[in-house]
């Protein structure tokens, strides 16, 4: 992994692409809220010899022999996950957040039963019942959104929807909601309608681990997450659940929806959980939140409107409706000046997902590079310049130069 020497000897073309990606990550300001930079320890575990081992089943109960060492690796990841989040049971085998969510559905629901989740246009996720996804194809999906005035969750409105549709499963959590979520309120709603509660904390799991976001584990039967994003581990998934559901959940993951687990990625998850248990991780997450709030304030000072008026997490949504540009145009222009964001619909958006009226920004990756509040003000100025000068190549050139100067002070993976 470290030098790409072996890849270059066998396949110089792919090695070249990998080197180009490393240079892209080094050169650009990474503001995609769902991305981060894993540590060298996580990278080495993910690129390890454990990729060689098939290990269908669970520790001490495998279908293949020779699993004595990967058994210990998986057991370590499980115990660290349980300790980190105070969970009764953890399954670390899901390949991604989508598989983690599907495992819960497969465990808790029969095909055709109803679910209630945040609609994608308001900030929900594709796997929470969207028609194009398996979750929408297999289950009777109902949705809640945000209040039009506050652009925040209205828990009484959610309760009213739940009373009408009587869901078997209620899903809390989102991919583009910048505010803390009241999981106790969701628990009360679920209890009132006799529903199971699942929380998808993929975006804010790192904040939960650091005590900087409301904790869903005491309130939900199931909690799903990715292990990258704010958690800063390898790309993968995980499910936490109450012990009463442990056996059914494990069966839903294997043999229900997956075959052999990726043992090299499970090792990398274990390393990431170890890193997340250290005091330095809490300090990092505190800076992630401070940076998000500084970026929000700086953008507002530049005259840009933020959905819900700000952020309490690692992400924020910029509303471009008053700027006469689309999210797609802005995201494309920013990428050309080496600032990476994603276009994103805002609540009650009248533009399709291919265009959008907003962009989503996040601070986990830039914080990993060591940037702090001062750099967030610089980044806000650069974003504002691009939004207001999309047709000026002179301005774009100046922004590129300032980006180059900024990132040069925060080297990324200097040993690669």
Secondary structure, DSSP 8 states (H G I E B T S, - for coil): --S-HHHHHH-HHHHHHHHHHHHHHHHSEE--TT-----HHHHHHHTSGGGG----EETTEESSS--HHHHHHHHHHHHHHHHHHT-SEEE---SSHHHHHHHHHHHH--TT-EEEEE-GGGT--TTTT-TTSHHHHHSEEEEE---TTT-S--HHHHHHHHHHH--SEEEE--SS--S---HHHHHHHHHHTT-EEEEE-TTTHHHHHTT-S---TTT-SEEEEESSGGG-S-S-EEEEE-GGGHHHHHHIIIIII-SS--HHHHHHHHHHHHHHTSHHHHHHHHHHHHHHHHHHHHHHHTT-EEGGGS-SSSEEEEE-TTTT--HHHHHHHHHHTTEE-EEE--TT--S-TTT-SEEEEE-HHHHHTT--HHHHHHHHHHHHHHHH-TT-HHHHHHHHHHHHHHHHTS-S-TT-
